[in-house]
């Protein structure tokens, strides 16, 4: 059965196939860039449950979430509320994001920033570094084993932290096999698009914590009750988008999640 990812990935892979830039040229551009802010290090250093607050304009399933969103203003509000890191959607066609959104949000605060997008090529990884991201997302369900290994290794080589997103135990095994130490468990079912918190609890229980893995719960965190349950299950952080961008006071909403 087709998943919600299929149409998005098809568009991204078609774009990647048509991209004729040379990775060597991008590497030379990257050489002169400042060292990234430590995304994983920030999560490790923060006391209690960390919040990765997301700058997100819309989604394919919910439509417009925050049409008047100003990335820099929202980023400052998140930082004031105690967010540990930011996540910024840069996919334009399906989420209304852009590299400019990431640059504006990062310039407004001192927090590390994740480029939230559908990474399918080495050029995507390089682009994340060039646009100022401190971490890149790799979705296990979108990549085969060779791609996951190659893109993870390249990101690390370029100085980026890597959030490897998984949905089940098999994808968790694949993430661990490439040496992932920052793993996000997406609570949303790929087929039904429904949120299943028990999936997150179950997968968290399979992570060998002696490896020092930092665990992030993604999707469907609707408030302090959800955040508290995920913290109890062993998560170090929650990545929250819709709940925060729709909040009347995003700063207070982040503060409440941190309190969980």
Secondary structure, DSSP 8 states (H G I E B T S, - for coil): ---THHHHHHHHHHHHHH----HHHHHHHHTTS-----HHHHHHHSSSSEEEEEE--EETTTEES-TT--HHHHHHHHHHHT-SEEEEE--STTT---HHHHHHHHHHSSSEEEEES---SHHHHHHHHHTT-SEEEEEGGGS-HHHHHHHHHHHHHTT-EEEEEESSHHHHHHHHHTT-SEEEEE-B-TTT--B-HHHHHHHHTTS-GGG--EEEEES---SHHHHHHHHHTT-SEEEE-HHHHT-SSHHHHHHHHHH-
